[in-house]
Amino acid sequence: MNAYSDFISQVVESVREDEDNGIELKKSIGNLILFGNDSVVNEMINFYKYYGVLDSTQANESFAKIISKMRKDIVVNDKKQSEISLEDIILLYIGVKR
């Protein structure tokens, strides 16, 4: 789902604090509110309620939970759990080793 990948990219790029990027991030969030799975949107709410930016280990973990929920919605069927851990998502996407 493009809305998921757009959101992930925009959050990671938001560290630059570019005004154009902020507009694109808002568009991505809007798309996810409209089209995203409820579990994904709820994880996004938690991320923005407590962190909002990728500036701490806890924020990275919260963001990784969003990615995990997105993967479950897109890739993993309801009968099977994802074999990719949150730690691995953080390491692969964000590049932060715990």
Buried (B, 14 or more C-beta within 10 A) or exposed (E): BEBBEBBBBBBBBBEEEEEEBBEBBEBBBEBBEEEBBEBBBBBBEEBEEEBEEBEEEEBBBBBBBBBBBBBBBEEBEEEEEBEBEBEEBBBEBBEBEE
